[in-house]
């Protein structure tokens, strides 16, 4: 346990920041899961709408420092690739 007053404050603030960051990370994961479930259900119209929403949530997390720029780009790219693959599969049928 910390003895110095400033370190005690730091423990409190880092705990609060950790909770906030965890919730933002969870929000991103939930958005991705919702998008993936739309893809699996072959609901391409919903998936297209969710892609922009999910990309926005990922960008928010990136700007808040939750994700590195490249990580955010990779996540968005994978989602776009998923949608594109699903569209091609639907067109082939």
N, C-alpha and C positions, 0 to 999 in steps of 0.2 A: 504494500500500500504506500502511496506517495505521502511524503511529509511536507513537501513544499506546496504553498498555496496555489501557485500558477500551474503546477503539475496536476493538482486536484481538479482545477478548472479544465485543463486540457483533457483529462480523462472523461469528464462530463460531456464536453463538446465533441470529442471523437466518438463517443458512444452514440450521441444524437445523430451525428453525420453518418455513422455506420447504419443506423436504422433507416435513414432517408435514402441512402445509396442502395440498400438492400431492397427497399420497396420499389425504387425506380428500375432496378435490374429485374425484379419480379414482374413489373409492368411490361417490360420488353419481352420477357419470356412468354407471358400470357398472350400477348399480341401475336407472337410468332406461332404459338400453338393454335390460336384461333384461325390464323391464316392457313396453316397446314391442314387443319380439319376441313376447311372449305375446299382445299385442293383435293383432299381424299374423297370428299363428297361430290366431286366433279361440279361444284357450283362456281363456275369461272367468273360469273358476273360479280358475285360476292367477293371472290378472291381478288379481283381487280380493285374493288373498293378498299378492301382490307390491306392491299399492298401499299397504297399511299398512306393510309392511317398508320400502319406498322412502320413504314419508313420514317414518318414524322416522329414517332415515339423513339425510334432508334437515334434519330438526329438530336432530339432533346437530350437523351442520355449522353450522347457524344459531347454536346456543348456543355453539359454539366460536369464533364470529366469522368463519367462512369466508364465509358469505353474509349479506347484509343481510336483515332481517325481511321486507321486501316481495319480495325476490328469492325467498326460500324459499317464501313464500305463493304467488307466481306459478307456481313450478315445481309445487307440489302441486296447485294449481288446474288447471293444464293436464293433469296426469296424470288427475285425477278426471274432467275433461271428456272426455278420450280414452276412458276406460272407459265413461262414460255413452253416448257416441256409439256405441261398439262394441255395447253392450247393446241400444240402440235399433235398430241395423242387424240384429242377430241376431233381435230380436223381429219385425221387419218381414218377415223371410224365412220 
